[in-house]
Amino acid sequence: MPVRQWYTEEHKNWMTLNAKSNKWLIWDRILNETAAVTKKIQNYIERKSFNKAASIADLCISPQE
């Protein structure tokens, strides 16, 4: 199984970038994407700590987990 296919199925967070772009544009895009995912994880943890409903959408969680 190709790496891209396995990673996409396992982690659900594969991101395609144009490697010919400016390195700072690539860096900025990766930084923004990881910050957004981190914020979703922090929001999930905070809501669960207050015994509130918390969305697992876009948290890269597989059905087995």
Secondary structure, DSSP 8 states (H G I E B T S, - for coil): --HHHHHHHHHS------TTS-HHHHHHHHHHHHHHHHHHHHHHHHHHHTT-----TTS---TT-
